[in-house]
């Protein structure tokens, strides 16, 4: 039996947005129960919640649904490696492990050591998303020796990015005893993309599914991303943010701050083309990074994947 789960989904418990912090906008406004219903309606057998540095949404969902064994308690842990922000998707998180991990987030290697000690499955998400040459690529790719899985299909990343990660996984594992799993998830910050990208693996229960992922039996599938994908999520968050200001959804503002945010929202309405411009620029930079990394791998400048991604394997 094969089971399917979208392994990268956010809810309103992803409370920190890096954009215009004075607005106190969340990264996502989806309720956990709505994520669950949406994921199930799109064919997901299991539902994972992976909020930024929080398991509150996953715990809330597990306490709400009729079949809590369908819920994977996940978390996207934000940490740092060589001046680069790194996101680790963790599956089977507990409250005790969550508490242990939080003080370690200044060092990705310390977080990884803690997760390995706890024997939970985790992945390195969207490998090149934050990479801007902050450290030599060879040094950065040493992380691949320490993680059991890479997110090889992220529903917000370009096809070229995702296919490069798939090629890296394939080259690292071909003809070797190394187990490096490939997983997929939508990275949805709104309900419209939940369950559109997923991971499929053998199993009849949540534990069997996660064990299959540990053994490298997972297969990512579903949608890749575009600038429109990212912009669509941004507009969805903006709409929900404005709703929260007028009393729909979470109440994060009061008094003069709420009034000021409402005024800012009104004044900024003529400039709602800006999120699309930001998304287009972000995807341009992503494509440039993918091309540069692929060139380095083809030239055998970087040896961390052990073998170069040959030109005929390049995803474009």
Buried (B, 14 or more C-beta within 10 A) or exposed (E): EEBBBBBBBBBBBBBBBEEEEEBBBBBBBBBBBBBBBBBBEBEBBBBBBBBBBBBBBBBBBBEEBEEEEBBBBBBBBBBBBBEBBBBBBBBBBEEEBBEBBEEBBEEBBBBBEBBEEBEBBBBBBBBBBBBEEEBEBEBBBBBBEBBBBBBBBBBBBBBBBBBBBBBBBBBBBEEEEEEBBBBBBBBBBBBBBBBBBBBBBBBEBBEEBBBBBBBBBBBBEBBBBBBEBBBBBBBBBBEBBBEBBEEEBBEBBEEEBBEEBBEEBEEEEEEEEEBBEBBBEBBEEBBEBBBBBBEBBBEEEBEBBBBBBEEEBBBE
